[in-house]
Amino acid sequence: MKKLVVMSGKGGVGKSTVAVNLAFALKKKGYKVGLLDCDVHGPSVPKLLGLEDIRGLEAKEGKIKPLDIHGVKVFSMGFMLPSRDTPVVWRGPIKHKFIEEALNNVDWGEIDYLVIDLPPGTGDEVISIVQLAKPDGCVVVTTPQSVALEDVRKAINFAIHAGVPVVGVIENMSGLICPHCGKTIEVFGSGGGKKLSAEMAVPFAGKIPLDTSIFKSGEDGKPFVDMDSPSAKIFEEIVDNILENLEMIQEELKKLQEKAEKAKKEAEKKLEELRKKVGKKSEDEKQN
């Protein structure tokens, strides 16, 4: 199972929308997928999938059964609250325990990908996920304007220092597609995400337009990637880029690991030869 975390340095950039549609795009490609909502204080996945009234989940043999939504297994803190208006007032250790339970005691079964939606920033939940899940890759979501990019820099730096490969930066809300003429209006500007990716030497996955169909799909609780729309096709291309980047990074890591293992064996061999040489010399000195 490969684990992909979706994060941002700032709230309100469409991170949860990206996480949900990434999971369903992977499902469309034939993969078995799980979606874990780790935004403990502000779980958005239930609303984006029309599941905000779900209260409690079944458990069998000590394992919680995630919801199966059109073939995607979904678990969220939102399902465990008494009501949709109940706040979660937890400190770090309790959040860490919840995340540990979500990873180990939810019956994810045999899946190819686990998409993990993280809260904004680089706080407790994000640290816990990196420590416990050891993600294979990180997707970073931003919007074009500088106020978002400033915080996204921090998220990228966190991923780099935590040893989580950034497999794609997505620039969300990049231009408004006019529903009347189809032309693009750069409401928040455009190109900031791509420029930031180049500056920080991480791959750029693509741009998602500010599209009314995306807004409507979220309100209706349906992934927009399942719709027949230009934005859905754009997003599928973005997912292709993410998978390509992930594969390339994993191949490079494998080569580095093999190289390191080979160097380790050669060092151990030389050390053993040195030990034998020193031992023989000591034995010769005793005989003399």
Summary of the structure (lengths in Angstrom):
residues: 288
radius of gyration: 23.2
end to end distance: 62.5
largest distance: 99.5
contacts: 926
relative contact order: 0.15
helix: 49%
strand: 17%
